[in-house]
Amino acid sequence: MLTLLSFIVVIGIIVFVHEFGHFFAAKLSGVRVEVFSLGFPPKMISWKRGETEYQLAWIPLGGFVKMSGMADESLEDEVDLKDPRGFAAQPLLNKVFIITAGVIMNLLLGLVIYTILIWSTGVGKMTGTTLTMVTENSPAAEAGMLEGDKVAKVKGQSVQDWESLTNIIREYPGVPVEISWLRGDSLMSASITPRATPEFNLNEVKMDTVGKIGILGTIEVEQVGFFKATYYGAGQVWSIIRLNVVSLGALLTGRAKVKELTGPLGIAKMSGDSARSGVATFFSFIGMISISIAFLNILPIPMLDGGHLLFIVIEAIIGREIPEKIKVNLLKVGLAVLLLLVVVVSYHDVIRYYIGTN
């Protein structure tokens, strides 16, 4: 039940913020908004206020804002291109503003969440080599290391800080490394084989394999002011965007597989896990998903905001509207591809998270 409720909260917040961005930009531009929907049809409940029908729908995988004069998720062939308050009648900049407003709002949501979290809790930095956590069933745990132990040497080299400790271990994935540590006045040592762990290298924009033994060192927390927290929050947003870029590149080049993607069921599972870990972790998860959704939505795929933006750019170049039937057919193809992807990814989510095999 907690997993289900957490998933509804996560998706509800992210979808509402995204669709409100489109809605607000459309209203600000004077465009007639016919429907504001959270969820996809069939309709659950609805009410009308002014010229707009507001509705909650049964399929909680997104939402849409139906505007006059625009081929959209409703997949209707008949679009009134002559409505002076329709989307088609808007100047180029207004169209771009309306289409990108949802993505912008999702990015702002992520920025606000990370800024508030950093401002309220501070910035944590790993410093010393005294262990504050040893992961269960990790190589370190299997070697007998415990919380409170202080790592003294790795491969015969003295280590005084977390950076030097981890830099050495990361270089030996799957290769035994001699590690010595202090427990009180006693010096202990063992040959530990770091687990080979795939990791995105954001600086070089590539996938690396690094060694990890499942330990956490001493964390020092720096309290920061609002503006510095905003700076760090923006850095976190940028890191997540870069991670998504690298992930997409790895997928397109075959270095990553579709089965490694996370779909709705996986997000539901992680929503519940993050909720159980506390409020800060839960909202951090919402921020991460919101930024990732923004990145996904701006891709030039029909049915996504990036697909609509591509239509706008093409129309600006050729100087005329793309026929609505062509747009609708492309939207149908985009919808079919996205639904197929959701089914495939959800299948692997079931295997990964609910059956427990790979």
C-alpha positions in Angstrom: 0.0 0.0 0.0 2.9 2.4 0.8 4.5 1.6 -2.5 1.2 2.3 -4.4 0.5 5.6 -2.5 4.1 6.7 -2.9 4.0 6.1 -6.6 0.7 8.0 -6.9 2.3 11.0 -5.0 5.5 10.9 -7.1 3.7 10.7 -10.5 0.9 13.1 -9.4 3.3 15.8 -8.4 5.5 15.5 -11.5 2.6 15.3 -14.0 0.7 18.1 -12.4 3.8 20.4 -12.4 4.5 19.5 -16.0 1.0 20.0 -17.3 0.5 23.1 -15.3 3.5 24.5 -17.1 1.8 24.0 -20.5 -1.5 25.2 -19.1 -0.1 28.4 -17.6 2.0 29.2 -20.7 -1.1 28.7 -22.9 -3.3 30.9 -20.8 -0.5 33.5 -20.7 -0.3 33.4 -24.5 -4.1 33.7 -24.8 -4.6 30.2 -26.2 -7.9 28.4 -25.6 -7.4 25.4 -23.3 -10.2 22.9 -23.8 -9.0 20.1 -21.4 -6.6 19.8 -18.5 -6.1 16.2 -17.7 -4.1 14.3 -15.0 -3.9 10.8 -16.3 -4.9 9.3 -19.7 -8.5 8.3 -20.6 -10.8 6.7 -19.8 -12.1 9.6 -17.7 -12.6 9.1 -14.0 -14.1 12.4 -12.9 -14.3 15.9 -14.5 -15.7 19.4 -13.9 -15.8 22.5 -16.1 -14.7 25.9 -15.1 -14.9 28.7 -17.7 -13.8 27.3 -21.1 -11.7 24.5 -19.7 -12.7 21.0 -18.6 -10.6 19.6 -15.8 -10.4 15.9 -15.4 -8.8 13.0 -13.6 -8.4 9.9 -15.7 -7.7 6.2 -14.9 -4.3 5.6 -16.5 -1.8 7.4 -14.2 1.2 7.4 -16.6 1.0 11.1 -17.6 -1.5 13.7 -18.5 -2.2 16.3 -21.2 -3.4 19.8 -21.9 -5.7 19.9 -25.0 -5.5 23.2 -26.7 -7.6 24.5 -29.6 -5.7 24.4 -32.9 -3.2 21.7 -32.1 -2.9 17.9 -32.9 -2.2 16.3 -29.5 -2.6 13.2 -27.4 -6.3 13.1 -28.1 -5.3 12.0 -31.7 -8.2 13.9 -33.3 -7.9 14.5 -37.0 -10.2 17.5 -37.0 -8.2 20.5 -35.7 -9.5 24.1 -36.0 -6.5 25.9 -37.6 -8.5 29.1 -38.0 -9.3 29.8 -34.4 -7.6 33.1 -33.6 -7.1 31.8 -30.0 -5.8 28.5 -31.2 -2.3 27.1 -30.9 -1.8 27.2 -34.7 -2.5 30.9 -34.8 0.3 31.8 -32.3 3.6 33.3 -33.3 6.7 31.0 -33.3 8.0 32.2 -29.9 4.7 31.6 -28.2 4.5 28.1 -29.6 8.0 27.3 -28.4 7.2 28.8 -25.0 4.0 26.7 -24.6 5.6 23.4 -25.7 8.7 23.8 -23.6 7.0 25.1 -20.5 6.3 21.6 -19.1 9.9 20.6 -19.3 11.0 23.9 -17.8 8.6 23.4 -14.9 9.9 19.9 -14.2 13.5 21.2 -14.2 12.5 24.0 -11.8 10.8 21.5 -9.5 14.0 19.5 -9.3 16.0 22.7 -8.7 13.6 23.8 -5.9 13.6 20.4 -4.2 17.4 20.1 -4.2 17.9 23.7 -3.2 15.6 23.3 -0.2 17.2 20.0 0.8 20.7 21.3 0.6 19.8 24.6 2.4 18.1 22.7 5.3 20.5 19.8 5.7 23.8 21.1 4.4 26.4 19.6 2.0 27.9 16.3 3.0 31.5 15.6 2.1 33.3 12.3 2.7 36.6 13.0 4.5 38.2 10.5 6.9 38.7 6.8 6.6 36.8 5.8 9.8 33.9 3.7 8.6 30.4 4.9 9.4 28.8 2.0 7.4 29.7 -1.4 6.1 27.1 -2.8 3.6 25.7 -6.2 4.4 27.1 -9.0 2.3 29.7 -6.7 0.7 33.3 -7.7 0.2 34.3 -5.5 3.2 31.7 -7.2 5.4 32.8 -10.7 4.3 36.4 -9.8 5.2 35.2 -8.8 8.7 35.3 -5.0 8.6 32.9 -3.3 11.0 31.6 0.2 11.6 34.1 2.2 13.6 37.1 0.6 11.9 39.7 3.0 10.5 41.3 2.0 7.2 45.1 2.6 7.4 46.6 1.1 4.3 45.5 -0.1 0.8 48.0 -2.1 -1.2 50.7 -1.1 1.2 50.0 2.6 0.7 49.0 4.7 3.8 45.7 6.4 3.3 44.7 9.5 5.3 41.5 10.6 3.5 38.5 9.2 1.7 39.6 10.3 -1.7 42.9 8.5 -1.6 41.3 5.4 -0.2 38.6 5.1 -2.8 40.8 6.1 -5.7 43.0 3.1 -5.1 40.2 0.6 -4.6 38.4 1.8 -7.7 41.4 0.9 -9.9 41.1 -2.8 -9.0 37.7 -4.2 -10.0 37.7 -7.9 -9.5 41.3 -8.0 -8.4 42.4 -8.9 -4.8 43.7 -5.9 -2.8 45.4 -6.1 0.6 43.7 -3.7 3.0 44.7 -3.0 6.6 42.6 -1.3 9.2 42.6 -0.3 12.9 40.1 -1.6 15.4 41.0 0.2 18.6 44.7 -0.6 19.1 44.6 -3.7 17.0 45.8 -3.7 13.4 43.9 -6.1 11.1 44.3 -6.9 7.4 42.8 -9.0 4.7 42.9 -9.6 1.0 39.6 -8.1 -0.3 38.4 -8.4 -3.9 36.5 -5.2 -4.9 33.3 -5.9 -6.9 33.4 -4.8 -10.5 30.7 -2.1 -10.6 29.5 -0.3 -13.8 29.5 3.5 -13.2 28.9 6.5 -15.4 32.0 8.8 -15.7 30.3 12.2 -16.0 33.5 14.0 -16.6 34.5 11.9 -19.6 30.9 11.1 -20.5 31.4 7.3 -20.7 30.7 4.1 -18.8 33.5 2.8 -16.5 33.9 -0.3 -14.5 35.2 0.5 -11.0 36.0 -1.5 -7.9 33.8 -1.1 -4.7 33.9 -3.0 -1.4 30.8 -1.6 0.3 32.0 0.9 2.8 31.2 4.5 3.8 33.7 6.8 5.4 33.4 9.8 7.7 31.0 12.5 6.5 31.5 16.2 7.3 28.4 18.4 6.8 28.8 22.0 5.7 25.8 24.3 6.3 25.3 26.7 3.4 23.2 29.8 2.8 20.3 29.9 0.3 22.3 31.2 -2.7 25.0 28.7 -2.3 22.4 26.0 -1.8 20.8 27.1 -5.1 24.2 26.8 -6.8 24.7 23.3 -5.5 21.1 22.5 -6.4 21.7 23.6 -10.0 24.8 21.4 -10.0 22.8 18.5 -9.0 20.2 19.2 -11.7 23.0 19.4 -14.3 24.6 16.1 -13.1 21.3 14.3 -13.5 20.8 15.7 -17.0 24.4 14.6 -17.9 23.7 11.2 -16.5 20.6 10.9 -18.7 22.6 12.0 -21.8 25.2 9.3 -21.1 22.6 6.7 -20.5 20.8 7.5 -23.8 24.2 7.4 -25.6 25.0 4.1 -24.0 21.6 2.7 -25.1 21.9 4.0 -28.7 25.4 2.6 -29.1 24.6 -0.8 -27.6 26.7 -0.3 -24.4 23.5 -0.5 -22.4 20.4 -2.6 -23.0 16.7 -1.9 -22.9 16.3 -4.4 -20.1 18.5 -2.2 -17.9 16.0 0.7 -18.2 13.5 1.4 -15.4 9.8 1.7 -16.2 6.6 2.5 -14.2 6.8 -0.7 -12.0 10.4 0.0 -11.2 9.6 3.7 -10.3 6.8 2.4 -8.1 9.2 0.1 -6.3 11.8 2.8 -5.8 9.0 5.3 -4.7 8.1 3.0 -1.9 11.7 2.3 -1.0 12.5 6.1 -0.9 9.4 6.8 1.2 10.5 4.2 3.7 14.0 5.9 3.9 12.6 9.2 5.0 11.1 12.5 3.8 14.4 13.9 2.5 15.2 10.8 0.5 11.6 10.7 -0.9 11.7 14.3 -2.1 15.2 13.8 -3.5 13.8 10.9 -5.5 10.9 13.1 -6.8 13.5 15.7 -7.9 15.6 13.1 -9.7 12.5 11.6 -11.5 11.2 15.1 -12.4 14.5 16.1 -14.1 14.7 12.7 -15.9 11.1 13.2 -17.1 12.0 16.6 -18.4 14.9 15.1 -20.3 12.8 12.3 -21.7 10.0 14.8 -22.8 12.3 17.0 -24.8 13.5 14.2 -27.0 12.3 14.6 -30.6 9.8 11.8 -30.5 6.1 12.2 -31.6 3.8 12.2 -28.6 6.5 13.9 -26.5 7.1 17.6 -26.1 10.2 17.3 -28.2 8.2 15.8 -31.1 5.8 18.8 -31.0 8.8 21.1 -30.9 10.2 19.3 -33.9 6.9 19.9 -35.8 7.1 23.6 -34.9 10.7 23.9 -36.2 9.9 22.1 -39.4 6.9 24.4 -40.0 9.0 27.5 -39.4 11.6 26.3 -41.9 9.1 25.3 -44.7 6.8 28.3 -44.0 3.6 26.3 -43.8 1.7 24.0 -41.5 2.3 20.2 -41.7 -1.0 18.6 -42.6 -2.9 17.6 -39.5 -3.4 14.0 -40.7 0.3 13.5 -41.1 0.9 14.9 -37.6 -1.8 12.6 -36.1 -0.4 9.6 -37.9 3.1 10.4 -36.6 1.6 10.8 -33.1 0.0 7.4 -33.4 3.3 5.9 -34.4 5.0 7.6 -31.5 2.4 6.4 -29.1 2.7 2.8 -30.3 6.5 2.9 -29.9 6.2 4.4 -26.4 3.6 1.8 -25.4 5.8 -1.0 -26.7 8.7 0.4 -24.8 6.7 0.6 -21.6 5.5 -3.0 -22.0 9.1 -4.3 -22.6 10.6 -2.3 -19.8 7.8 -3.2 -17.4 8.4 -6.9 -18.2 12.0 -6.6 -17.1 10.9 -4.5 -14.1 8.8 -7.5 -13.0 11.7 -9.9 -13.4 14.2 -7.5 -11.7 12.1 -6.2 -8.8 9.3 -8.7 -8.2 10.6 -12.1 -9.3 14.2 -11.4 -8.3 16.1 -12.9 -11.3 17.9 -11.4 -14.2 
